[in-house]
Amino acid sequence: MKQYKIIITFLISLFVFSTYISAQYENSNFGIAFNYSYTTSSKLFLFPNAQDPILRNQNIEMDGVNSYGVDIRYRISEPLIVGLSAEYLKNTKNHGEFSVGGFIIPIDDGFELIPVELTLYYVVPFSTEKFKFYMGGGAGIYFGRHIRNFSDVSVSDIGSETAYGIQVATGMDYIANEFISLRAEMR
C-alpha cells in the first residue's frame, strides 16, 4: 500500500509541476526525464580490490539487465546545467541446482543497485535548436545489495556497503517538440 501512495504522490507532483517542465531548455530552466535502459552485456567483478590477479578477475556475467530511472535537470546559466539522476536495476541469474540430503534446491544469485548521481553538464557551442550536444562530469553514491535465494528462502545480506565514485558523461538530446525529446547518452 505504501508503494501506491508514493506513486500517486509522484504523479500528482508531476501534474502540478508540468507547467514548469520542458523537454528543452529554451522555454524553461527545468527538465525531467524518465529513462529505461537495457544492458546487453556486463560483468560483475566479485573481488575488484584483491591483490591476487586470479581473484581480482573473477566475475559473473550479468546479461540482459533492465533498469529504470529519473533524471532532473536545471539550467543554471546558458551553457551549464546541473542534473540529479537516480536509477534502479535488479538482475538475478539461476546458477543451477544444489543437492542437499536428496533434495534438489534451485539457486538464484544476483544484485540490486540504486545509483544516485549529481552531474554538471556543459552544452557545447555547436548545438542547434533541434540537437543539443553536451558533456559533463560529477559524483555518485551507489547503494547495492547482493541477492541470493535458495528455493523459497532468501539469504540476508550483511555485507552491503555504500560506494562512492566519480563519473563522466557525454550525450545528445534531439528535441522533438516543447515537451518531448529523445536522449542518447554514455556514462
C-alpha positions in Angstrom: 0.0 0.0 0.0 2.9 2.4 0.8 4.3 1.9 -2.7 1.0 3.0 -4.2 0.9 6.2 -2.1 4.4 7.0 -3.3 3.4 6.5 -7.0 0.2 8.6 -6.6 2.1 11.4 -4.8 4.7 11.4 -7.6 2.1 11.6 -10.3 0.3 14.4 -8.6 3.6 16.3 -8.2 4.4 15.7 -11.8 1.0 17.1 -12.8 1.4 20.2 -10.6 4.9 21.0 -11.9 4.1 20.1 -15.5 3.7 23.8 -16.4 7.4 24.2 -15.5 8.7 21.1 -17.2 10.1 21.3 -20.7 12.0 18.8 -22.9 14.3 21.6 -23.9 16.0 24.4 -22.0 14.9 27.2 -24.3 11.5 27.9 -22.7 12.2 26.5 -19.2 15.1 26.1 -16.8 13.7 22.8 -15.5 13.6 19.4 -17.2 12.6 15.9 -16.1 13.2 12.7 -18.0 12.1 9.1 -17.3 14.6 6.5 -18.5 14.6 2.9 -19.5 17.9 1.1 -20.2 18.7 -2.3 -21.4 22.3 -3.5 -20.9 23.1 -6.3 -23.3 26.3 -7.5 -21.7 28.0 -6.7 -18.4 30.3 -8.3 -15.8 30.1 -8.1 -12.1 33.6 -8.4 -10.6 33.4 -10.3 -7.3 36.7 -9.1 -5.7 37.8 -5.9 -7.6 40.3 -4.8 -4.9 42.0 -8.2 -4.3 45.8 -8.4 -4.6 45.7 -11.8 -6.3 45.1 -11.2 -10.1 43.2 -14.5 -10.3 40.8 -13.5 -7.6 40.6 -9.9 -8.9 39.5 -11.1 -12.3 36.7 -13.5 -11.1 33.4 -12.2 -12.4 29.8 -13.2 -13.1 28.3 -12.3 -16.5 25.1 -10.4 -16.0 23.5 -10.1 -19.4 20.1 -8.6 -20.1 19.8 -6.1 -17.3 16.7 -3.8 -17.3 16.9 -0.5 -15.4 14.5 2.3 -14.8 15.4 5.9 -13.8 14.6 9.5 -13.5 16.8 12.5 -14.4 16.0 16.0 -13.2 18.0 18.9 -14.7 18.1 22.6 -14.0 19.8 25.2 -16.2 21.9 27.5 -14.1 23.3 29.5 -17.0 23.2 29.4 -20.8 25.7 26.6 -21.2 25.6 25.0 -17.8 23.0 22.5 -16.5 23.1 20.7 -13.2 21.4 17.3 -13.0 20.4 14.8 -10.4 19.6 11.3 -11.5 18.6 8.1 -9.8 18.3 4.6 -11.4 17.0 1.2 -10.2 18.4 -2.0 -11.6 18.0 -5.6 -10.4 19.3 -8.7 -12.0 19.3 -12.3 -10.8 20.5 -15.4 -12.6 19.8 -19.0 -11.9 23.0 -20.8 -11.1 21.6 -24.3 -11.3 20.6 -26.6 -8.6 22.1 -27.8 -5.4 21.5 -31.2 -3.8 21.0 -31.3 0.0 20.1 -34.6 1.6 18.5 -35.9 -1.6 16.5 -32.7 -2.2 17.2 -30.6 -5.2 17.3 -26.8 -4.4 17.4 -24.1 -7.2 19.8 -21.3 -6.5 19.3 -17.7 -7.7 22.1 -15.2 -7.4 22.3 -11.5 -8.3 22.3 -7.9 -7.2 20.1 -4.9 -6.8 21.7 -1.5 -7.4 20.5 2.1 -7.0 23.0 4.7 -8.3 22.3 8.4 -7.4 24.4 10.8 -9.4 24.9 14.6 -9.3 26.3 15.9 -12.7 27.3 19.3 -14.1 26.6 19.4 -17.9 28.1 21.8 -20.4 26.1 22.3 -23.6 28.7 22.6 -26.4 28.5 25.7 -28.6 27.8 23.8 -31.9 24.4 22.6 -30.6 21.4 23.6 -32.7 17.7 24.2 -31.9 16.9 20.5 -32.5 20.1 18.8 -31.4 21.7 19.6 -28.0 25.1 18.1 -27.5 26.6 18.0 -24.0 29.4 16.7 -21.9 29.6 16.6 -18.1 31.0 15.1 -15.0 30.1 14.6 -11.4 29.9 12.4 -8.4 27.8 9.5 -7.5 26.7 7.4 -4.5 25.8 3.8 -5.2 23.6 1.7 -3.0 23.5 -2.0 -3.6 22.8 -5.4 -2.1 23.6 -8.9 -3.0 20.6 -11.2 -3.7 20.8 -15.0 -3.0 17.8 -17.2 -2.9 17.8 -21.0 -2.2 14.4 -22.1 -3.4 11.9 -20.0 -1.3 14.5 -18.9 1.3 16.3 -15.6 0.9 19.8 -15.1 2.5 20.1 -11.8 4.3 22.8 -9.6 3.1 25.1 -8.5 5.9 28.0 -7.1 3.9 26.3 -4.4 1.7 28.4 -1.3 1.5 27.6 2.1 0.0 30.1 3.0 -2.7 31.1 6.5 -3.9 32.7 7.5 -7.2 33.1 10.0 -10.0 31.6 9.8 -13.4 31.8 11.4 -16.8 29.0 11.7 -19.4 28.5 12.7 -23.0 25.3 12.8 -24.9 22.8 14.4 -27.2 19.2 15.4 -26.9 17.0 15.5 -30.0 14.2 18.0 -29.4 11.0 16.6 -31.0 8.7 19.3 -29.6 8.4 21.5 -26.5 7.7 18.6 -24.1 9.3 15.5 -25.8 13.0 14.8 -26.5 15.0 11.7 -27.3 18.3 11.3 -25.4 21.3 9.2 -26.3 24.0 9.2 -23.6 27.1 7.4 -22.5 28.4 7.4 -18.9 
